[in-house]
Amino acid sequence: MNNTSEGSEIVGVIPTPKVASTAIEKQYKTRRGLRFPFDMTERGYVTQAVEVELAKINLKQLLKTTPGERVMLPRFGCDLESLLFEPFDEYLVMEARDRLVESITNFIPYIQLNKVEVRRLDESSKFGLPTLYIKVSCQLKNEENTNFEVNVKI
């Protein structure tokens, strides 16, 4: 018997180096994080959120958090609650937008902000306090067809 490479067959598909590296890059580029509120899988693992779902969760947390409230991240948040008792005018809307843009730039830089809507709701909260309604339209940067909206009452 002659062990030469003539007549040897390769069975199966061997990905080219470019295809293999692209698959590995995509695997590591996918943003993953913990789903909030926390939930457990059947096997006892904490559930995860991926890409757009994770961005929505992170954005809601950012909007509803006051700076100083988060341990180890004292600047995290938008401090929108401090605007509740200000007169509702153009200044308040611009201030809310500025705080939002600054916070997103610092803490969720992979989100591109498209539109921000700030309204005061006629209904008040159960404690009789004024309520702001904030609607944010955005998308993941450098990703097509990832538009999403987040609505929050503060």
N, C-alpha and C positions, 0 to 999 in steps of 0.2 A: 504494500500500500504506500502510496506516495502522498505526503501531506503538503501539497502545494495549494496556493490560494486560487488556482484555476478551478472553476467548477464550484467554488464555495458560494452559498446563497445567504443573503441576509434576510431574515424573516421578520416582519413587523415594520414599524415606522420609526425612524430615528429622526427627531426634529433637528433642523439645522440650528447652528448656534444662535442665529438671530431670533428664530421663533422661540427657542427655549429661554433666552434672556428676556424677551418681551413678556412671556408668561410669568416669569419670576418677578420682573419689575411691576407688573400689574398687581400681583399678589401683595407686594409690599407697599404699593401706592394706595391701596384701598384703605380708607380711614375707618377704623373700628373703635368702638368705645362701649361703655356700659349704657344699657337702656335705662331710662329714668321715667317713671318710678321703677325701682329695682324689682326684678322678678327672677324666679329661678326656673331652670329647665327641669325636665323629668329626671335627669341624671344628677341634679344638684349644682349645676353651674349657673352663674349669673348670666342673664340674657344679654346679648350684644346688639348694638345698633350699627348700621353701616351707611356710609356716604350721606345721602340726602336726609334720611331719618336721623342720623347722628347730628347733622347740621341743624335740623329743626330743634332737637332736644337742647343742644348747646345754646342756640339763640334764645329759646324760651328761658333757660336758666340765667343767661346774661341779662335779659330784660327785667326779670323779676328779682334780681339780686341787688342789694344796696352795698356799695363799697364798705369794707370793714366787716361784712357779715360772713365772709368765707375764710376759713382757717387757712393759713399759709399763702393766701392770695388776697391781701388786703385791698388792692385796687380793683379787683374783679367786680363788675356790675356797672349799671348805668345811672343809678340814683334818680330814677324817674319819679319815685314817691315824693320827693321834695318839691316837685312841680304841682302837686295836687291842689295846693291852696293858693297858688298864684293865679292872677287874673288870666282867663283863657283868651289869649290874643295871638297875634302873629309872632311876638317875641317868644311866647311859650312853645309854640310849634317849632320855631327855629332852634331854640335851646334843646328841646327833646331830640330833634334830628342831629344836632351837633354832638350831643352826648352819645347817641346811638352809633354814629359813624366812628367816633373816637374809640368807643369800647369794642366795636367789631374789628376795627383795624388792629387794636392791641391784642385781643384775645381770640378772635376767630378769623384770622387773616385769609383763610381759604374761601370765604364767602364774599361774593360781589353784591353789593347793595344796589337794587334797581329803583325802588320806590318806598317811601315812608309816608304813612297816613296817620295823623294824630287827631283824635276827636274827643270831646268831652261828652260823656253819655248823660242823658237826662236822668236816667235812673241812678240812684245812689246805692252804695253798698249797704249791707245789713246794719251797719253802725251809723248810717246817715252821712257818710263821707262821700265827697265827690269821686267820680270814677273816670279815668282816662282809658280810651280804647286806642290801641296802637296796632296797626297792620303794616307788616314789613314784607315786601316782595323782593326776593333775591334769588341768586343761583350760585352754584359752586364755580369758582374761578377756573377758567381753562377747560370747562366741561360743557358739552352741548346738551340741550334738553334736560337740564337739571333745575328748572325754575320751580320755586316753591314759595308758599306764603306762611307767615306765622302771625297769629292774632293773639293779643294779650290784653287783658283788662287789669288796670293797676288802680 
